[in-house]
């Protein structure tokens, strides 16, 4: 559906899916068809600029995951390295804000390279 060339082609594709799923014998298929129908405008809006909010909406999820992983760790450098690995904390930010690497005891850590 995201491979459609324009908004009209996407609308035709969504209509076809909606029609085929409304009378499906599988409950999950019916629910999927209803979900696509509810998100129809958002899906079609993609075809205007060809961009999504996926990164913006996924970032808080990644941060929550990191917080769960961080629970119980005593090493701030490990936490920062994991954030950088996921792309949530760019390396240049550490040079601009070195206090992000300060640990509890007040000792500075070296920026990961």
C-alpha positions as a LaTeX table, in Angstrom:
\begin{tabular}{lrrr}
\hline
Residue & $x$ (\AA) & $y$ (\AA) & $z$ (\AA) \\
\hline
Unk1 & 0.00 & 0.00 & 0.00 \\
Unk2 & 2.93 & 2.34 & 0.66 \\
Unk3 & 4.31 & 1.36 & $-2.73$ \\
Unk4 & 1.40 & 3.08 & $-4.46$ \\
Unk5 & 2.53 & 5.90 & $-6.74$ \\
Unk6 & $-0.04$ & 8.44 & $-5.58$ \\
Unk7 & $-2.91$ & 9.04 & $-3.17$ \\
Unk8 & $-5.58$ & 7.79 & $-5.59$ \\
Unk9 & $-3.82$ & 4.48 & $-6.18$ \\
Unk10 & $-3.47$ & 4.03 & $-2.41$ \\
Unk11 & $-7.20$ & 4.75 & $-1.99$ \\
Unk12 & $-8.09$ & 2.07 & $-4.54$ \\
Unk13 & $-5.79$ & $-0.40$ & $-2.79$ \\
Unk14 & $-7.30$ & 0.40 & 0.64 \\
Unk15 & $-10.83$ & 0.06 & $-0.75$ \\
Unk16 & $-9.97$ & $-3.35$ & $-2.18$ \\
Unk17 & $-8.50$ & $-4.55$ & 1.13 \\
Unk18 & $-11.44$ & $-3.16$ & 3.09 \\
Unk19 & $-13.94$ & $-4.88$ & 0.80 \\
Unk20 & $-12.10$ & $-8.23$ & 0.98 \\
Unk21 & $-11.67$ & $-8.20$ & 4.76 \\
Unk22 & $-15.17$ & $-7.15$ & 5.85 \\
Unk23 & $-16.66$ & $-10.59$ & 5.14 \\
Unk24 & $-13.59$ & $-12.67$ & 6.00 \\
Unk25 & $-14.05$ & $-15.79$ & 8.12 \\
Unk26 & $-11.00$ & $-14.93$ & 10.21 \\
Unk27 & $-11.75$ & $-12.45$ & 13.01 \\
Unk28 & $-8.22$ & $-11.04$ & 12.87 \\
Unk29 & $-8.64$ & $-10.18$ & 9.19 \\
Unk30 & $-11.90$ & $-8.36$ & 9.90 \\
Unk31 & $-10.22$ & $-6.37$ & 12.69 \\
Unk32 & $-7.28$ & $-5.56$ & 10.42 \\
Unk33 & $-9.68$ & $-4.27$ & 7.77 \\
Unk34 & $-11.40$ & $-2.05$ & 10.33 \\
Unk35 & $-8.04$ & $-0.72$ & 11.52 \\
Unk36 & $-7.03$ & 0.15 & 7.98 \\
Unk37 & $-10.38$ & 1.87 & 7.48 \\
Unk38 & $-9.89$ & 3.91 & 10.66 \\
Unk39 & $-6.36$ & 4.93 & 9.58 \\
Unk40 & $-7.30$ & 5.54 & 5.95 \\
Unk41 & $-6.58$ & 9.29 & 5.96 \\
Unk42 & $-3.24$ & 8.89 & 7.73 \\
Unk43 & $-2.15$ & 6.18 & 5.31 \\
Unk44 & $-3.17$ & 8.27 & 2.32 \\
Unk45 & $-1.45$ & 11.35 & 3.78 \\
Unk46 & 1.86 & 9.53 & 3.41 \\
Unk47 & 1.53 & 9.83 & $-0.34$ \\
Unk48 & 1.59 & 13.64 & $-0.21$ \\
Unk49 & 5.13 & 14.10 & 1.14 \\
Unk50 & 6.37 & 10.48 & 1.36 \\
Unk51 & 7.38 & 10.82 & 5.01 \\
Unk52 & 6.08 & 9.24 & 8.21 \\
Unk53 & 6.24 & 10.03 & 11.93 \\
Unk54 & 7.73 & 6.60 & 12.61 \\
Unk55 & 11.01 & 7.85 & 14.07 \\
Unk56 & 9.28 & 10.44 & 16.23 \\
Unk57 & 6.80 & 7.94 & 17.60 \\
Unk58 & 9.41 & 5.21 & 18.02 \\
Unk59 & 11.88 & 7.28 & 20.04 \\
Unk60 & 9.88 & 7.31 & 23.32 \\
Unk61 & 9.46 & 3.54 & 23.01 \\
Unk62 & 13.21 & 3.12 & 22.66 \\
Unk63 & 13.80 & 5.40 & 25.65 \\
Unk64 & 11.39 & 3.36 & 27.78 \\
Unk65 & 13.18 & 0.20 & 26.71 \\
Unk66 & 16.50 & 1.71 & 27.72 \\
Unk67 & 15.11 & 2.76 & 31.09 \\
Unk68 & 14.05 & $-0.82$ & 31.72 \\
Unk69 & 17.48 & $-2.04$ & 30.69 \\
Unk70 & 19.10 & 0.64 & 32.85 \\
Unk71 & 17.30 & $-0.48$ & 35.99 \\
Unk72 & 19.89 & $-1.92$ & 38.35 \\
Unk73 & 22.95 & $-0.78$ & 36.39 \\
Unk74 & 25.52 & 1.26 & 38.26 \\
Unk75 & 27.57 & 2.31 & 35.27 \\
Unk76 & 26.35 & 5.50 & 33.57 \\
Unk77 & 28.77 & 5.01 & 30.70 \\
Unk78 & 27.07 & 1.72 & 29.75 \\
Unk79 & 23.70 & 3.47 & 29.70 \\
Unk80 & 25.01 & 6.28 & 27.48 \\
Unk81 & 26.67 & 3.81 & 25.12 \\
Unk82 & 23.38 & 1.92 & 24.73 \\
Unk83 & 21.56 & 5.16 & 23.97 \\
Unk84 & 24.16 & 6.00 & 21.34 \\
Unk85 & 23.86 & 2.51 & 19.88 \\
Unk86 & 20.13 & 3.04 & 19.37 \\
Unk87 & 20.85 & 6.44 & 17.82 \\
Unk88 & 19.03 & 8.38 & 20.51 \\
Unk89 & 22.05 & 10.31 & 21.75 \\
Unk90 & 24.31 & 11.62 & 18.98 \\
Unk91 & 28.03 & 11.65 & 19.76 \\
Unk92 & 28.39 & 15.39 & 19.10 \\
Unk93 & 25.91 & 16.08 & 21.89 \\
Unk94 & 28.32 & 14.61 & 24.41 \\
Unk95 & 30.97 & 17.11 & 23.34 \\
Unk96 & 28.49 & 19.99 & 23.71 \\
Unk97 & 27.13 & 18.76 & 27.05 \\
Unk98 & 29.87 & 16.84 & 28.88 \\
Unk99 & 27.78 & 16.85 & 32.08 \\
Unk100 & 25.80 & 13.98 & 30.53 \\
Unk101 & 28.81 & 11.80 & 31.27 \\
Unk102 & 29.15 & 12.85 & 34.91 \\
Unk103 & 28.59 & 9.90 & 37.23 \\
Unk104 & 27.16 & 9.97 & 40.76 \\
Unk105 & 30.48 & 10.39 & 42.50 \\
Unk106 & 31.16 & 13.50 & 40.44 \\
Unk107 & 33.90 & 11.88 & 38.38 \\
Unk108 & 33.75 & 12.52 & 34.68 \\
Unk109 & 33.74 & 9.62 & 32.26 \\
Unk110 & 35.33 & 9.60 & 28.86 \\
Unk111 & 33.10 & 9.97 & 25.85 \\
Unk112 & 32.67 & 6.70 & 23.96 \\
Unk113 & 34.17 & 6.70 & 20.49 \\
\hline
\end{tabular}
